[in-house]
């Protein structure tokens, strides 16, 4: 694994681990902001908790768990996707700059919105990073190609060997009569 991955993954994960721990400990701090985003989502996904504070805690728990996985390089691709999935509602709830009236608040929320957008981009890159190993899709395509090639070679070898064997069998049959 490259030094960039060894250093970059924990750096990227750190903000989600810290933020997730804070959300787990103090869900009431963000529950009010999260309400407009959580209600429509929990209405569609029955698996999510009904109470906004519980949904916020779940979001924080996912960020901590996936952040630790990403930081340690264990299951880092699904972990990055899980964090990305939590970042979208978090950003939409907390940084609605387009609704701000005050120019200073609007500017601050826009900065945080764009920061989260940049983090989302980093997470998507991490989710696509195979660690210099071929992806499962690439390996499966090449395995299928190799099987087709080996089957073709076996078929040709069989046909090449079958012709003389059949002729020898016929000749043997004629000699024995």
N, C-alpha and C positions, 0 to 999 in steps of 0.2 A: 504494500500500500504506500502511496506517495506521501511525502511529508506534508504537502498541501492538504490532502484529505485528513491526515492525522490531526493537523492543527485547525483546519477550516470547519470540520463537522462540530467539534465542541464549541467553537466560537459562535457558529450559527445557532446551535441548540441552547446556548446559555441564556438568551433573553426569554426563551419559552419556558425553560425550567424555572427561572426566577419569577417570571410573571405568573406561571401556573401555580407555583407555591403560594404566592400572594393571593391569588384568586381563591385557592382552596381554603386559606385561613380567613379571608375577609370577603366573602362573596357579596355581602351587602354593599360594598363600595362600588361595584359595577352592575349590580342587579337592576338598578333604575335605568341606567343607560342601555342595558341589554334587553329590557322589556319589549321595545318595538320590533326587535329582530327575533327574539326568542318566541314570542306568541305565535306568529305565522308559521314558524318552523315546527314547533311542537304540535300545532294543529294538524300538520300534514304527516309528521312522523310520530306515530304512537309509541315507539320505543323510547323516546326521550321523556324525561321527567316533566310533570305538569308545572311545578313551581319554578319560577325564573331562577331563584337562588340555587336550586338543585341542578338546573341546566348549566348555570355558570360554574358550579363546582365540578360537574362532569367535564366541561370544557377545560378547566384548569388541570384536572387529573389527566386528561388525554395529553395536554401539553407537557406535563411533567414526565409521564411515562414515555411518551414518544421522544421527548427531548433527551432523556437519558439513553434511550436506544440509539438515537442519532449520534449523540456525543461519543458513545462507546463503539460505534461502528457496527452494532448488532442490528440486523434487520433495518438498516438505515434507509433503504428505499421506501418500504411501507411506512416507516416512522415519519419520514419527511412528508409523505402524502397525508398522513394523519394530522400532522401539525398544520399543513396547508389548509386542510378542511376546517380546522378550528380558527385559523387566522381570518378567513373570509367573514364569518359572522361577527367576529371580534372587531374587525376594522369597520364594517358597516354599522355596527352599534355605537362604537366609541368615537368615530372620526367623520361625522356627517357634516363636512365643511360647507357643503352646499346649502345647509339649513341655517347657518350662522349669520346673524345680522352684524355683529361687531367685526370690524375689519381685522383687528388683532387676533380674535378668537378664530376667525375664518382662516387666517394665515397659519396659525399654529395647528389647527386640525388638518389643513391641507398638507402641511409638512409631515405630520404623523401618518396620514393616509398614504402619502407617497413612500414614506419609509416602510410601512407595512407592505405596500405593493412591491418594493424592492426585496424585502424579506421573502415574500411569496415567490418571486422570481428565483431567489437563491434556493428555496425549498424545492421548487420544480426541477431545478438543475440537479440538486442532490437526489431527488427521486428518480432521475434518469441516469444517474451515475452508476455504472456497473463495476467500478473499481478496477478498470482496465481488463476486466474479464468479459468474454462475450456474453451477450444477453441470452436469456432462455429462448427467446424467439430465434435469434441467430443460430444457437446450438441446435434447436429442433429442426430448423430448415436444412442445416448442413447434415444432420443425422439422416434426415429423409433423403437427401440427395445421395449420400453415401450408400444407403440401403438400395436405392434404385440402381445405382451404378453396379453394386455387387450382385444384384439380381440379374442385371443384364449380362454381366460376365459369366455368371453361373449358367444362364440360359444358353449362351453361346458355347460354353464348354460342354454342356450336355448335348447340344445339337452336333457339335464337332465329334464328340465321342460316340454318340448314338448311331450315326451313319455307318461307320466301320463295324461297330458291334452288330448291327442288324445284318450287314453283308456277311460277316463271319458266321453268324447264326444260320443264315440261309445256306451258305456253302457247307456247313457242318451237317445240316439237315439233308442236303442232296447226297452227300457222301455216305451217310448212314443208311440210306434206302437202297 
